[in-house]
Amino acid sequence: MAPQPELSHPVPLIPTQDHRGHVRLDGDAPVEPSHLAAVAVDFTTCADGPDRHRQVCADVLDRCTGHVVTSGCVTALVSGTSTRTVRAEQERLVRRLEKLFANLPMGVSRVGRGAERDELVAEARRAATYASLALAASPTSVDAHPLEEAMLANGELSSTMTALLDPLADHQEFIHTLYLYLAFDRDRQRVARHLTVHPRTVDYRLRRIAALTGLHPQTVSGAGKLLAALISRTHRRLAPQH
């Protein structure tokens, strides 16, 4: 399976806002919900037809306030007039998605105000990334990953970690392989099956990653730094644009 193309910003799958910034509910006039929350499903580690899964997921989410698609991920928004009602809707959506996509990484955001839409989407997507890299079997929130969040809060450190992957900028297949290698707990055979390549191809890419970055994915130290670099890179691509 070819690596999923990289998208610099979230791409709307269905209309979620009009030109005045109001959220449009299906079939209704523009409204301005006072509270929103997001749920993200990460398909990066899904080998059996990620495009089909994303489309099915999109069909399920048609009743939500709106949803956006990023590379390898679908993020849904639920809305309401109070924190309690939105949290209940978010939990119901999570249960529906768990029935449809067992064991796929999922991230949830806090409940926030309507004006925080972009921040909530990015938060849920970030949590889904953490879940994917940790092979989490249940939905997670950013609160469960204080170390990663502390790193991202330090702009200078996050930029430094992201720069570790700069030598791979012209080799997106290496970045995709690295992501899977770390997400699959450094199981090269599983990575090869996922990518439908020979294990020696995975070995070659890992050697090239080490040669280009100076960090060896097979070592604990190298894997830790590369993991932090991937998290920082994902965060920078998904951060709301101001």
Secondary structure as the mmCIF struct_conf table of DSSP 4:
data_model
#
loop_
_struct_conf.conf_type_id
_struct_conf.id
_struct_conf.beg_label_comp_id
_struct_conf.beg_label_asym_id
_struct_conf.beg_label_seq_id
_struct_conf.end_label_comp_id
_struct_conf.end_label_asym_id
_struct_conf.end_label_seq_id
HELX_LH_PP_P HELX_LH_PP_P1 ALA A 2 GLU A 6
BEND BEND1 SER A 8 HIS A 9
STRN STRN1 VAL A 11 PRO A 12
BEND BEND2 LEU A 13 ILE A 14
STRN STRN2 GLN A 17 GLN A 17
TURN_TY1_P TURN_TY1_P1 HIS A 19 ARG A 20
BEND BEND3 GLY A 21 GLY A 21
STRN STRN3 VAL A 23 VAL A 23
TURN_TY1_P TURN_TY1_P2 ASP A 26 GLY A 27
BEND BEND4 ASP A 28 ASP A 28
STRN STRN4 VAL A 31 VAL A 31
BEND BEND5 SER A 34 SER A 34
STRN STRN5 HIS A 35 ASP A 42
TURN_TY1_P TURN_TY1_P3 THR A 44 THR A 45
BEND BEND6 ASP A 48 ASP A 48
HELX_RH_AL_P HELX_RH_AL_P1 PRO A 50 VAL A 60
HELX_RH_3T_P HELX_RH_3T_P1 LEU A 61 ARG A 63
BEND BEND7 CYS A 64 THR A 65
STRN STRN6 GLY A 66 THR A 70
TURN_TY1_P TURN_TY1_P4 SER A 71 GLY A 72
STRN STRN7 CYS A 73 GLY A 80
BEND BEND8 THR A 81 SER A 82
HELX_RH_AL_P HELX_RH_AL_P2 THR A 83 LEU A 100
BEND BEND9 PHE A 101 PHE A 101
TURN_TY1_P TURN_TY1_P5 ALA A 102 ASN A 103
STRN STRN8 MET A 106 VAL A 108
HELX_LH_PP_P HELX_LH_PP_P2 SER A 109 VAL A 111
STRN STRN9 GLY A 112 ARG A 113
HELX_RH_3T_P HELX_RH_3T_P2 GLY A 114 GLU A 116
HELX_RH_AL_P HELX_RH_AL_P3 ARG A 117 LEU A 133
TURN_TY1_P TURN_TY1_P6 ALA A 134 LEU A 135
BEND BEND10 ALA A 137 SER A 138
STRN STRN10 THR A 140 THR A 140
HELX_RH_3T_P HELX_RH_3T_P3 VAL A 142 ALA A 144
HELX_RH_AL_P HELX_RH_AL_P4 PRO A 146 ALA A 153
BEND BEND11 ASN A 154 ASN A 154
HELX_RH_AL_P HELX_RH_AL_P5 GLY A 155 ALA A 163
TURN_TY1_P TURN_TY1_P7 LEU A 164 LEU A 165
HELX_RH_3T_P HELX_RH_3T_P4 ASP A 166 LEU A 168
TURN_TY1_P TURN_TY1_P8 ALA A 169 ASP A 170
HELX_RH_AL_P HELX_RH_AL_P6 GLN A 172 ALA A 183
TURN_TY1_P TURN_TY1_P9 PHE A 184 ARG A 186
HELX_RH_AL_P HELX_RH_AL_P7 ARG A 188 LEU A 195
TURN_TY1_P TURN_TY1_P10 THR A 196 THR A 196
BEND BEND12 VAL A 197 VAL A 197
HELX_RH_AL_P HELX_RH_AL_P8 PRO A 199 THR A 213
BEND BEND13 GLY A 214 GLY A 214
TURN_TY1_P TURN_TY1_P11 PRO A 217 GLN A 218
BEND BEND14 THR A 219 THR A 219
HELX_RH_AL_P HELX_RH_AL_P9 VAL A 220 LEU A 238
BEND BEND15 ALA A 239 ALA A 239
HELX_LH_PP_P HELX_LH_PP_P3 PRO A 240 GLN A 241
#
